[in-house]
Amino acid sequence: MITVTVYSTGDGCPWCVRTCSCLRLAGIPFTLIDLSASANAPAREFVTDDLGYSAAPVVVVDQEPQHHWSGFRPDLIQQLSNRIEAIS
């Protein structure tokens, strides 16, 4: 099973909202982590220090280094949807 995690800066981020909506429309389940919450400092460090991103949303698939991106990427969400369909 493929796991998807979306690191977001909250409802004020239009790209984060669009990414989550697009994932839902594609039927892709995901875990949402709000980077703006003070308790999520380790998640912020992971996104910025480990992955090297400075903008949200950040989408991580299966915790694999080659399967993550930043920003609203409907093209990559479609590729992910195709990948999930192929293994189902």
C-alpha positions in Angstrom: 0.0 0.0 0.0 1.3 3.5 -0.9 1.3 6.1 1.8 1.1 9.8 1.1 1.9 12.6 3.6 1.1 16.2 2.8 3.0 18.8 4.8 0.9 22.0 4.8 1.0 25.4 6.2 -2.7 25.4 6.8 -6.0 26.5 5.3 -4.5 29.9 4.4 -2.2 28.3 1.8 -4.1 28.0 -1.5 -1.6 25.5 -3.0 -2.0 23.3 0.1 -5.8 23.4 -0.1 -5.7 22.6 -3.9 -3.2 19.8 -3.4 -5.4 18.2 -0.7 -8.5 18.7 -2.9 -6.8 17.1 -5.9 -5.7 14.1 -3.9 -9.2 13.6 -2.5 -10.7 13.9 -6.0 -8.2 11.3 -7.2 -9.3 9.0 -4.4 -5.8 9.0 -2.9 -5.8 8.8 0.9 -3.2 10.9 2.7 -2.1 12.1 6.1 -2.0 15.9 6.6 0.6 17.4 8.8 0.2 21.1 9.7 3.6 22.7 9.7 2.3 25.9 11.3 1.5 24.1 14.6 4.1 24.7 17.2 4.2 21.0 18.1 5.4 20.1 14.6 8.9 21.5 14.8 10.4 18.1 13.9 8.2 17.9 10.8 9.3 21.4 9.8 12.9 20.3 10.3 12.3 17.2 8.1 10.8 19.3 5.3 13.4 22.1 5.4 16.6 20.4 6.5 16.2 16.8 5.3 14.3 17.4 2.1 15.5 20.9 1.4 12.1 22.6 0.7 11.2 26.2 1.8 7.6 26.3 0.4 4.5 24.3 1.1 2.8 22.0 0.3 5.3 19.2 0.4 4.1 15.8 -0.6 6.0 12.7 0.4 5.1 9.3 -1.1 6.2 6.2 0.8 8.9 8.1 2.7 11.1 7.5 -0.4 13.7 10.1 -1.2 12.9 10.1 -4.9 9.1 10.3 -4.4 8.4 13.8 -3.0 7.7 17.3 -4.4 6.8 20.8 -3.4 4.0 22.9 -4.6 0.7 22.2 -6.4 1.5 19.5 -8.9 -1.6 18.0 -10.4 0.6 16.2 -13.0 2.4 14.3 -10.3 -0.9 13.6 -8.4 -2.2 12.1 -11.7 1.0 10.0 -12.0 0.5 8.8 -8.5 -3.1 7.9 -9.1 -2.0 5.9 -12.2 0.6 4.1 -10.1 -1.9 3.2 -7.4 -4.4 1.9 -10.0 -1.7 -0.2 -11.6 -0.9 -2.0 -8.3 -4.5 -2.4 -7.2 
